[in-house]
Amino acid sequence: MKRHHTFLFSLDKHTVIDGDRQGNDARYINHSCDPNCEAVTVGKKIFIYARKNVQPGVELAYDYKYEWSNDKDDVKLYKCECGSPKCRGTIMKPKPRRRRTR
């Protein structure tokens, strides 16, 4: 996949919302590893809720949490430059932490 920009929200195994097709202004909300908003799915709708007080003029952002594929280029294609001290370096979903065995 050469072009990695997308406005898709997966609701379930069979339903995807494409924000580029008749989408609203929520499609312009950017990613952050330390977001001030979150996307919440209720039935077949997605709502953007503020996680903290957002002052006028502050950019809205939520964690995209893109799903990992088996493609080794995921990190390159989905690089994050949100600038947060908590930046993961990718807009991909955090990988589960491995439990330590004794």
C-alpha positions in Angstrom: 0.0 0.0 0.0 1.7 3.2 -1.2 -0.9 5.6 0.1 -1.6 5.2 3.8 -4.0 8.0 4.4 -7.5 6.8 5.3 -10.7 7.8 7.0 -12.0 4.4 7.8 -13.6 3.3 11.0 -14.3 -0.4 11.6 -17.5 -1.0 13.5 -17.4 -4.8 13.4 -16.3 -7.6 11.1 -18.7 -6.6 8.4 -19.2 -2.8 8.7 -16.8 0.0 7.9 -17.5 3.7 7.9 -15.6 5.7 5.2 -15.4 9.3 6.4 -14.1 10.4 3.0 -17.5 9.6 1.5 -20.1 12.1 2.7 -18.2 12.4 6.0 -18.3 15.3 8.4 -15.6 17.5 9.8 -14.6 14.8 12.3 -12.5 13.4 9.4 -10.0 16.2 10.0 -9.2 15.3 13.6 -5.6 14.2 13.8 -3.8 11.5 15.7 -2.0 12.0 19.0 -0.4 9.5 21.3 -1.6 11.7 24.2 -5.0 12.7 22.8 -7.6 15.2 24.2 -10.5 13.3 22.6 -11.6 9.7 22.0 -13.7 8.0 19.4 -16.5 6.0 20.9 -18.6 3.6 18.9 -22.3 3.3 19.8 -24.2 0.9 17.6 -23.5 2.0 14.0 -22.4 5.5 15.0 -19.1 7.0 16.1 -19.0 9.9 18.5 -15.9 12.0 19.4 -15.8 12.9 23.1 -13.4 15.3 24.8 -11.2 13.5 27.4 -10.2 16.7 29.0 -11.1 20.4 28.8 -10.3 21.6 25.3 -9.7 25.4 25.1 -10.8 27.3 22.0 -8.1 27.2 19.3 -6.6 23.9 20.6 -6.4 21.1 17.9 -8.6 18.1 18.5 -6.9 14.8 18.4 -7.5 11.1 19.2 -5.4 8.0 19.2 -6.0 6.3 15.8 -4.9 2.9 17.1 -4.4 1.4 13.6 -4.3 -2.4 13.7 -1.0 -4.1 13.0 -0.7 -6.2 9.9 2.2 -8.6 9.1 3.8 -5.9 7.0 7.3 -4.9 8.2 6.7 -1.4 6.7 3.8 -0.6 9.1 6.1 1.5 11.4 7.5 3.5 8.4 4.1 4.0 6.7 2.3 4.9 10.0 5.0 7.1 11.6 3.8 9.4 14.3 5.2 12.9 14.9 2.6 14.2 17.3 5.2 15.8 19.5 3.9 14.4 22.8 6.3 13.2 25.4 4.2 10.0 25.3 4.7 9.6 21.6 5.0 5.9 20.5 6.6 6.8 17.2 3.7 5.2 15.3 -0.1 5.7 15.0 -0.4 1.9 15.3 -2.2 0.4 18.3 0.2 -0.2 21.2 1.4 -3.8 21.1 0.4 -5.9 24.1 3.1 -6.0 26.7 4.7 -9.4 27.1 4.4 -10.9 30.6 7.7 -11.7 32.2 8.2 -15.3 33.1 10.1 -16.2 36.2 
